[in-house]
Amino acid sequence: MNNIVFTLEFDDDPANSRANSYLKKGWTLLHVGTKLIDVLDNGQALYNTTYVVGANQQQYDDHKNESPDDANLDALIAKSENDVSK
């Protein structure tokens, strides 16, 4: 798992299907668990299953080509890191 450079987390209703689609592309399943999504007025907790998948550099590059928003996210993260270091 040392080659993981990017992760995605899914915890919505179609999370299982979305995670499976990435696994079919060769991504690595890193975690399956539960995530607290809400607490009702009566105190009852609502949980969803959460899946975390990871990509190596080639898979991530392919993902960025398919999802240009993630490429923009990279630029924002890099800018933020540069702003913090000043």
C-alpha positions as CSV (number, residue, x, y, z in Angstrom):
1,M,0.0,0.0,0.0
2,N,3.0,2.3,-0.1
3,N,2.1,3.2,-3.6
4,I,-1.2,4.8,-2.7
5,V,-1.2,8.5,-3.7
6,F,-4.9,9.4,-3.6
7,T,-8.0,8.2,-1.7
8,L,-11.7,8.6,-2.2
9,E,-14.4,8.0,0.5
10,F,-18.0,7.1,-0.3
11,D,-20.7,7.1,2.3
12,D,-23.9,7.9,0.5
13,D,-26.7,5.6,-0.6
14,P,-24.9,4.3,-3.8
15,A,-21.6,4.0,-1.9
16,N,-21.3,0.3,-2.4
17,S,-21.8,0.5,-6.2
18,R,-19.4,3.5,-6.5
19,A,-16.7,1.7,-4.5
20,N,-17.1,-1.5,-6.6
21,S,-16.7,0.5,-9.8
22,Y,-13.3,1.8,-8.6
23,L,-12.3,-1.7,-7.4
24,K,-13.0,-3.0,-11.0
25,K,-10.6,-0.4,-12.2
26,G,-7.9,-1.8,-9.9
27,W,-8.1,0.6,-7.0
28,T,-7.4,-0.8,-3.6
29,L,-10.0,-1.1,-0.8
30,L,-8.5,0.6,2.2
31,H,-11.3,0.6,4.7
32,V,-15.0,-0.4,5.2
33,G,-16.7,0.9,8.3
34,T,-19.5,3.0,9.5
35,K,-19.9,6.8,9.6
36,L,-22.3,8.8,11.8
37,I,-24.4,10.9,9.4
38,D,-27.1,12.3,11.7
39,V,-28.6,12.1,15.2
40,L,-32.3,12.3,15.3
41,D,-34.3,14.4,17.8
42,N,-34.9,11.3,19.9
43,G,-31.2,10.7,20.2
44,Q,-31.1,7.8,17.7
45,A,-27.9,7.7,15.7
46,L,-28.0,7.2,11.9
47,Y,-25.0,5.5,10.3
48,N,-24.1,4.8,6.7
49,T,-21.5,2.3,5.5
50,T,-18.4,4.1,4.3
51,Y,-15.8,2.8,1.8
52,V,-12.4,4.2,1.3
53,V,-10.5,3.3,-1.9
54,G,-7.0,4.2,-2.9
55,A,-5.2,4.7,-6.2
56,N,-1.6,4.5,-7.3
57,Q,-0.2,7.3,-9.4
58,Q,-1.3,5.8,-12.8
59,Q,-4.8,5.2,-11.6
60,Y,-5.0,8.7,-10.1
61,D,-3.7,10.2,-13.3
62,D,-6.4,8.3,-15.2
63,H,-9.0,9.5,-12.7
64,K,-8.0,13.1,-13.1
65,N,-8.4,12.8,-16.9
66,E,-11.9,11.4,-16.3
67,S,-12.8,13.9,-13.6
68,P,-11.4,17.3,-14.3
69,D,-12.7,18.7,-11.0
70,D,-10.1,16.6,-9.2
71,A,-7.3,18.2,-11.3
72,N,-8.7,21.6,-10.2
73,L,-8.7,20.3,-6.6
74,D,-5.0,19.5,-6.9
75,A,-4.3,23.0,-7.9
76,L,-6.3,24.4,-5.0
77,I,-4.5,22.1,-2.5
78,A,-1.1,23.1,-3.9
79,K,-2.0,26.8,-3.7
80,S,-3.2,26.4,-0.1
81,E,0.0,24.6,0.9
82,N,2.1,27.4,-0.7
83,D,0.0,30.1,1.1
84,V,0.4,28.3,4.5
85,S,4.2,28.0,4.1
86,K,4.6,31.8,3.5
